[in-house]
Amino acid sequence: MAYQKPYGMHDILPEEQPHWERVRETFRDVCERYGFGRLDTPVMEQTAVFLKGVGEGTDIVDKEMYSFTDKGGDDLTLRPEFTAGVMRSYLEEGMRSRPQPVKLASIGPMFRRDRPGAGRYRQFHQVNAEIIGTDDAAADAELLAMAASFGAALGLGALRVLVNSTGCPACKPPYLAKLGAFLRERRGRLSALDRERVERNPLRVLDSKEPETRAAIADVPLLGDDLCGGCRDHFAEVRALLARAGVEVEESPLLVRGLDYYTRTVFEIVSAAAPDAGTLLGGGRYDGLAEMLDGPRTPGAGFAGGIERMILALKAAERSPRGPRAPDVFVAYIGAKAKEAAFTLAEDLRRAGVAAVFGLGNKGLKAQMKLADRTGAGLAVIIGEAELAEGKVQLRAMGESRQELAPLEGLAAALAARFARGTP
């Protein structure tokens, strides 16, 4: 075969679409209940948005971004995540002048040159929700509750909600100095990947999945022990609100997430049924992101979830979505003149709200009826030239031997009324 899809990317075939629609529809429903408005941002941004927002030294920026200079000399990057672009839009489009906070939700593709694996692709898709313009701990709790509610409504099965606090600019730097000293002493025991992270982004070592690293940092100093009073109070309020609302969470002291903009609350949701799917939903607070993008201080928090990973978890939980709707009618024909009438009837049926398939391909009647059977249509309309001369058509109930003549004139409206009554 001459051409193939790019390595690490995938086609989403028609039979997979019901899973995707289930995720999208459930997310839209949850967003409406929580008062979020839809925001669509470009699939590419100025590269500086991610260099400043996500942070140099992160795996995303250093290794995974698809960046290029276009013919006009602009440095652009296909978005590897939503949040930096959403904050850019919030600042550029003057959303600070709206009643605060602003709640924004997005769905779309991301691009990272990551190592492909189960549920992990180089073009992947996310749902995303942000609350921008408040540092209220209740916003963090609401996002966590929303993410958990979305997972439950989607049918992801048993979920674990992991939470931690990563501190703030007041208490994080002293901890980073302590952590760096600890990791440099253990450098020889860390994995090759994590040895690189010690100087560039030591927090990432804490959530490493490498077995040798996990063993080496078993007694690492915990950030939670060094939180300032404000961060302790904020995290305590988040947990108290969630407990009051009946959202069960587990404190995960090594959870930090992999992006520079996180402050205070971070969280991840994983599936007990599909641990190989990894993190299904994750996010946290990012009170300094707007300033990283040269805007005024604007606190915010949000979460995102990988659709491919959620579909893996759905399949593991044996949650089969409703399949695509079968057509109501298959319109077949015999002869050239009948073909024109059949094509017109199919269009009339669709305009009347009836799902209709027309027998494309100039096939004989036997081949058309085989196709009709495959589509799952409940009724076949057969137009032959002899019947057409009399203004008649044949109606055949699929899977049955009965067949009846019906007038062609007014047939679309008559069948629409028939299906509306639930009569096959």
N, C-alpha and C positions, 0 to 999 in steps of 0.2 A: 504494500500500500504506500502511495507516494507521501501522504501527509498524515501526521498524528497530532493529537492535542499536545500542548507543551507539558514537559515532565512535571509531575506534581499537581497538575490541574485535572479537572474532571467534568464530564458531561452529566447533566441532570436529566435523565431520560423520562419520558411520559409516565411510566409506571412508578417512578419515584416521586412524582409531583404531589400526590395526596399527602405524603409526609410533610413536604415543604409547606403546603397550604395550611395544614393543621398547625404548624408552628407559627406561621405568619398570622393566621386568624386569631389564634389564642393570644398572641402577644398584643395584637390590636385591641382585643376585648379587654385585656388587663390594663392596657394604657388608658383606655377610655374610663375605666372604673377609677383609676388613680389621677385622672385629670391631666394627662400628658398630651401635648400637641405634636404633630408630625413635623420633623425637619429633615429635608434632604440636602446634603452637601455634595460638592463635586467629588468624584472618585480620585481626583488628584489635587494636591495642594502644593504651595511653594515648599520646597524641601526644608527651608528654615523653620516652618511650623513644627515639623517633627524633630528636627535637631534640637530646638529649644524646648519644645513641649514634652516630648518623650524622653529626651536626654541622651547626649553622647556618652558612650560607655555602656549603654544597654545593648543587649543582643539584637533588638529590633533595629536600632540605628546603625550599629557597627557591622552587622552581618546580613540582615534580612530585608532591607528596604529595596524596592525597585525604583531607583532614581535615575534621572536623565536630564540632559540639557536640550531643550527643544530648538527648533530652527530660528527662533527669535532670541535665543540666548538665555531664556528663563530656566532656572533650576527647579525641576518639578519632581514629585514623588507620588506614586500610586499609594493611596492611604493604607497604612498597616494597622490602623485602629481608628476609632471614631472620635474619641474625646478631644484631642487637640484641635481637630477641624471644627468640631461643634463649638468649642470655646472661641476659635477664630471667628466663626459666624456670629456668635453672640456679641462679640466686641465690635465687629465690622458693621453689622446690621443694626446697631443701636438698641439692642434688646435691654440694655441697662435702664432705658427710659420706660420700660414696661413695668407693671406691678411685679414686685419681686416676692418670692423667687419665680424663675421661669422654668417650666417643666417641658423637656424636649425628648422626643423618642424618634429613633431612626432604625431602618432595616436596609442592609445592603452588603455588597462585596468588599472584602479586604484583600490585601496582597502582601505576602511575606515569603521571602526565599528561604523557607524553613525546610527541615528534613521531613519528607512526606511519611505519613504513618496512618494508623487507624483514626479516622475522623480529622486528620490533619492534612491540609492541602495548601498549595501556594497561592491559589485563589480560593478563599473561603468566605463564608457569609456570617454576619452577626446581627443580632437584635441589640439595641442600645437604648439606655434611658439615663437622662441627666437632670439633676435639680441644681440650678445655678442661681446664686444670689443670696444664699443664707449659710451661716455656719451652725445653725441649730442642729443639735444632736438628733432631733426628731426627724430631720431629713434623711440622715443615715439610716435610722431605724425604719423609716417608710420605704426606702429603697430595698433594704434587706427583706422586709415583709413582702414587698411587691415581687421581688425575684423569687422568693419561696412560693408565693401564691401562683406565679406564672408556672413554675416547675410542677406544682401540684395540679393545676388546671390542665396542663399539657399531658399529664399522666406519666411522668418520668419515674414513678415508683418511689421507693424509699430514698430520701435525700439526706445528706449531711450538710449542715450549714456551719462553716468554719469562720470564726471572726478573730481579729486582733487589732491592736492599735500600733501604728508605726511612729507615733510621736509627732512633734512639730519642730520648726526651726530652732526653738529654744532648747529642747531636750534631745533631739536626734544627733547633732554633731558630737557632743561628748560621748554618746553611746557608740557612734561610728569609730571614734578614736580607740575606744576600748575594744570594739570588735576587730578592728584592723590589727591591733597588737596580738590579740588572741589567735587570729587566723594566720598571721605571719609565723607564729611559733609552730603552727600545725601544717604549714604549707606543704611539706613533704608527704603528708598523709592524705592530702586532698586529691581529687581527680584532676586530670590535666585541664579540663574545662574550668573547674572551680579555682585552680591556681591562677588562671588568667583574670578571674573576677576579683581576686583579693584586693588589688589596687584600683581597678576600674569601678567596681560596683559591689562592694563587700556584702551588702544586704542580700544580693541574689544568692550568695552561698548558703544562707539560712534555709531557703526553700529548695535546695538542690535535691534531685532525685537519685544522685549517684551513691551507690552503697558505701564506697570507701569514705566519701565526704560525710555521709550521715553518721558513720561510726566515729569519725574524727571530731565532729562538733557536738557529740552527745552531751557535753558539759559546758556548752557555749553560754556566755552571759546573755541574759534575756533582756530585750528592749523594754518589756513591761515593767521590769524592776527599776528602770531609770526614767520612767515617764514623769513629766512635771505635773504639778497639781491640776492645772487646767486640762491636760490630756487625760489624767486619771478620772476627773469628774465627767468629762465628755464621754469617755468609754463606758463609765458606769451608767450614765443616763441612757446610752444606746441599749445596753444590755437590759436595763430595767424596763424600758419601753417595750422591747421585744418580748420579755417574759410576761409582762402584763397583757400583751396582745396574743399570747399563746404560741409564739414562734420560738421553737427550740433551737438553740445554737450551742456550738462547742467552741470554747476558747482554744485557739491554736497559736501558741506563743512564738513559733518560728515562721508564721505566715507573714509575708511582706509584699507580695506581688512584684512584678518585674519592671515597673515604670517609675521614673524619677519624680513624677509629680505627686505621688501619693503622700498624704499627711493624715495622721490620726487613723480613723477607721479603715480597715481593709477587710474584705470577706471573699470567700469562695464557696460555691455549692457543687458538691460532687454526688454521683449516683452510687448507691450501695449495690444496685443491680448490674451496673456496667462500669466498674472501676477503670477499665482500660480506656474508657472515653475521656478520662482526665477531668479537668475542671469544666463544668457545664456553663456556669455563670459566675462572674467575679467582678469585683469593683472596689470602690472606696471613695474616700474624700481627697480633694485636690485643691486646697485653699490657696496655693501659690501659683497655679497654672496660668491664670490671666496675667500675672506679673512676668512670668517667663516669656509670654508672648507680647511683652511691652505694653500691656494694658494696666488699668488701675486694679488694685487689690479687689478680687471678686471671688468669694468662697464658692465652692461647688462640690458635688458628689455625684456618683453615677455607677452604673454597672453595664456589662455587656455579656452576651452569651453566644457561643458558636453553634450555628444551626446544624452543621454536619455532625458535631458531637452529640447534640440533643437527639438527632435522628438515630444515631447509634444506640443511645440509651433507650429510646422508645422501642426499638426493635428488640433490645435485650429484655425489656419489660413486657414484650409481646403485646404492645399496644398497636393494633392495626388500625390505621385511619380508614375512614370511608373512601372507597375507591372512586375513580372518576365516574361521573354520571353517564349511564348508557343512554344512547339516543332513544327518543320515543318512536321515531319512524325512520325506516329506510325506504328511499324512493328509487325503484328500479324501472327499467324501460326496455321495450323491444322495438328497435327500428329508429331511424334518424329523426322522423317527425315526432315520435314519442319522446325522444331524448330532450327536445326543446321544451315540451310540455312538462316533463319530469323535472327539468332544471328550474323552470318557473315555479312549479308547485313546491319544490324544496325551499326556495326563497320565501314564498308566501307563508309556508309553515313556520319558518324561523321568525318572520316578522310578527306572526301571531303568538310567539312565545313557545313554540313546539321545537324541541331538539330534533333536527332532521339531518340525515346523511344521504347524499346523492351518490349514485353508483358511477363513480369516475372510472375512466380507462377504456371505454368502448368494449366492455366485456359482454359475453352472452348472458342470458338470464340465469342459467345454472351457476355461473361463476359469481354473478351479482348476489344471488341468494345465499351462497356460501359466505360471502363477505357480510351480508346482512346478519347471518347467524353469529359470526365472530364479533360484530359490534355490540351484540346484546340487545338490539332494538326489539321492542315488543310487538311492533306492527310493521308490515311491509305494504307499501303501496306500489302496485305494478301497473304500468301504463303501456299498453300495446297499441299498435296503430289501428287495429280493428275496433277496439273499445273506444279509442280516442275519437274515431269518426262518429261514434254515437254519443260522445260527451261523457263516457263512463270510465271508471278505473276499477281494478281489482284490489280489495283489501284482504290481506292474509295475516292471521294471527300467527306469529312465529312460534314454532313448537307444536302447532296444532294443524289439523287437516282442513279445518273450516276456512272457507273463502267466500267473499260476498262482493257483489257489484255495488258501486256507489257513484253518485254524480260527481264529476270533476268540479263543476261550478260550485263555489261556496265550500269546497272540501276543507280548505285550510281552517276556516272559522269553525266548521263542524267538529273537526278533530281537536282543535284547541279547547272547545267546550267539553268534549268527551274526556280529554285528559284532565281537565280542571275538576271534573266530577270524580276522577279516579277510576274511570272505566278504561280498560286496556283496549 
